[in-house]
Amino acid sequence: MDTIDPMDYVNELAPANAQERARQAFISAARRHIMVDLSEDLSQEYASLAAPQWLEEHGRPPADSHEVRRAMLQRPLFNAFSSLRYNAQEMVWDSVMDQIERNLDGLNTTARRLRSKQCGSLTLDADLPIPRDVSAMDIHLMPGCWHEEHTPDDTAQGALFELGSNVFGGGLKFARRGSVAYSIAHYLLDIFPDFRPRRILDLGASIGTNTLPYAELFPDAEVYALDVAAPQLRHGHARATAAGLPVHFVQQNAEATDFEDGSFDLVVSSYFFHELSVKSTQRVLRECHRLLAPGGLTVHMELPDAGQVDPYYNFYLDWDAYYNNEPHYAAFRRQDPTDLLRTAGFDAERLLITRIPNYSASDPAEFAAIVRGEKATPAHGNGASWCLFGAWR
Ligand SMILES: C[S@@+](CC[C@H](N)C(=O)[O-])C[C@H]1O[C@@H](n2cnc3c(N)ncnc32)[C@H](O)[C@@H]1O
């Protein structure tokens, strides 16, 4: 088999029919309209109507995200925005499910066949307890969440995440999947050219979308993708193998892995911590500290913490906590990354907290100029830039 771009894995092996393609394109365009055009209207509505009205009633502007929310709940536009965004989120998953169900036997069989190739590995643990953070609800309204299994050797939830992500981001700047990892890897190569990690671990990797770019850009490294959810890992291993990228997919809990102390030079994650409780966040960061070899780096892409942004953007980012089954989203953002890293044992002098542009949405020369500090980083939002927090060991 020729190699397959991981982003196109399901569509190559189990193509959508014309109706499904049309439905998926419609949802991507609707999401673009909601997340770009309506979201811009919403911020104007706040500036021109909701904030002045609050000022008139209280003699001061809204002080925090909760007050902005109280002001915005009065605005019909916010309620329309929320309804549309909520329904579009459900339709993202609905728009790809028939395609997966129709082709599931073939996808599972191909994943099994690819396992016999000598390319990376897949190590599952059927006895691993699924943490409440994952099992309690369908995170971001994805039916079955990360971990549910319907048939033996099931890859359905992994395929659902792959195809759903394509539809979800199809109209936005992060449409190039894996752009977080491409951005972090290029940032490291540009700014720390002597840092050549030999062992890399991605925590909460799901299907490895943001793991594979490390295998591509650091081809001499041994790369691990860790997650609790077996269907994500089965599907992830299949698409990595189909792309010719040797990655070791392991089913473990990031709070307490079985790797030895100091066994990695680079420990990364993307979109992971906001799905963890405050307690789990602390345990995972302590595990990062334990796993890093001297001179190693841990770096995580996450939402901006509440201290970095104004009350309106805090309110806007908290939307997912209220309407998108993201129960830890808001509490995660109320933690200070500096405190978190210091509490986990990292040296306050060796922290790495920054925002970098999306490599996939910028010209490489411009990307390099921005990360060198010669140009401003694009504002956060819709994949224009990524907030990073981490530390050197
Ligand atoms: C939002 S997804 C991460 C997406 C992925 N990193 C990416 O960039 O595409 C969060 C993942 O974390 C996993 N997860 C949640 N809690 C975990 C834990 N304690 N240990 C390992 N994985 C966990 C979930 O199963 C899920 O696959």
The ligand as an SDF file (V2000), in Angstrom:
LIG
                    3D

 27 29  0  0  0  0  0  0  0  0999 V2000
   -8.9430   16.4590   23.2980 C   0  0  0  0  0  0  0  0  0  0  0  0
   -8.2670   14.8960   23.2140 S   0  0  0  0  0  0  0  0  0  0  0  0
   -6.6010   15.2250   22.7340 C   0  0  0  0  0  0  0  0  0  0  0  0
   -6.4230   15.4700   21.2900 C   0  0  0  0  0  0  0  0  0  0  0  0
   -5.0570   15.1950   20.7370 C   0  0  0  0  0  0  0  0  0  0  0  0
   -3.9960   15.4880   21.6400 N   0  0  0  0  0  0  0  0  0  0  0  0
   -4.8900   16.0110   19.4750 C   0  0  0  0  0  0  0  0  0  0  0  0
   -4.0950   16.9370   19.4610 O   0  0  0  0  0  0  0  0  0  0  0  0
   -5.5670   15.6920   18.4810 O   0  0  0  0  0  0  0  0  0  0  0  0
   -8.0180   14.3750   24.8780 C   0  0  0  0  0  0  0  0  0  0  0  0
   -7.5290   12.9290   24.9700 C   0  0  0  0  0  0  0  0  0  0  0  0
   -7.0500   12.7150   26.3020 O   0  0  0  0  0  0  0  0  0  0  0  0
   -7.3510   11.3940   26.6740 C   0  0  0  0  0  0  0  0  0  0  0  0
   -7.2780   11.3250   28.1390 N   0  0  0  0  0  0  0  0  0  0  0  0
   -8.0910   11.8920   29.0460 C   0  0  0  0  0  0  0  0  0  0  0  0
   -7.6420   11.6570   30.2960 N   0  0  0  0  0  0  0  0  0  0  0  0
   -6.5000   10.9290   30.1680 C   0  0  0  0  0  0  0  0  0  0  0  0
   -5.5600   10.4240   31.0850 C   0  0  0  0  0  0  0  0  0  0  0  0
   -5.6970   10.5980   32.4010 N   0  0  0  0  0  0  0  0  0  0  0  0
   -4.4800    9.7550   30.5970 N   0  0  0  0  0  0  0  0  0  0  0  0
   -4.3280    9.5850   29.2650 C   0  0  0  0  0  0  0  0  0  0  0  0
   -5.1970   10.0370   28.3460 N   0  0  0  0  0  0  0  0  0  0  0  0
   -6.2650   10.7140   28.7910 C   0  0  0  0  0  0  0  0  0  0  0  0
   -8.7270   11.1450   26.0810 C   0  0  0  0  0  0  0  0  0  0  0  0
   -8.9700    9.7620   25.9410 O   0  0  0  0  0  0  0  0  0  0  0  0
   -8.6000   11.8840   24.7400 C   0  0  0  0  0  0  0  0  0  0  0  0
   -8.1840   11.0140   23.7200 O   0  0  0  0  0  0  0  0  0  0  0  0
  1  2  1  0
  2  3  1  0
  2 10  1  0
  3  4  1  0
  4  5  1  0
  5  6  1  0
  5  7  1  0
  7  8  2  0
  7  9  1  0
 10 11  1  0
 11 12  1  0
 11 26  1  0
 12 13  1  0
 13 14  1  0
 13 24  1  0
 14 15  1  0
 14 23  1  0
 15 16  2  0
 16 17  1  0
 17 18  1  0
 17 23  2  0
 18 19  1  0
 18 20  2  0
 20 21  1  0
 21 22  2  0
 22 23  1  0
 24 25  1  0
 24 26  1  0
 26 27  1  0
M  CHG  2   2   1   9  -1
M  END
$$$$
